[in-house]
Amino acid sequence: MDIPLLEVLVEHHNNGDHAQNGWKSHVYSAVIGNVHEKCNVTITKENINSRCKTFEKHYEAISKMLSKSGFGWDWVNNKLSIDSEDVWTKYVAANKKIAFYKNKVIKNWYAITTIYSKDHANGEGVVTCVESLVPLVAGATEDSPEPPTKK
């Protein structure tokens, strides 16, 4: 059920239909329809919100770990990759509630990070390669020194 749910959420997130306080109403309808079509399961807005809270909880805990040295993401096995038992032991000593993440499989991590990550490209400030060269060319003058020649 998560895959069809996340497919729709990622699509609508990329379209800007995800606000700080939740999803726009048409997104819930799209998710309900997609999950029913692909899984033959009827869900409600409350089911979607509950699952989203779970995804967000996973995102917050795992992304915090991934920002620390000694942690990575194993894309093949869909779980944390930990450099050593010592790294894990020290982290869990300071964060006891996350101990179950050591071997927890979190499928669809890419979709979850797409939805919950705070730093997504939004197209603002985008320039093409040619546009980025314009200031360089405009700043060039006839008096620019010639590059040294090989002897």
ABEGO torsion letter per residue (X at the ends): XAAAAAAAAAAAAAAGABBAAEBBAAAAAAAAAAAAAAAGBBBBAAAAAAAAAAAAAAAAAAAAAAABBGBBBBAAAGBBBBABAAAAAAAAAABAAAAAAAABBBBGAAAAAAAABABBBAGBGBBBAAAAAAAAAAABBAABBBBBBBX
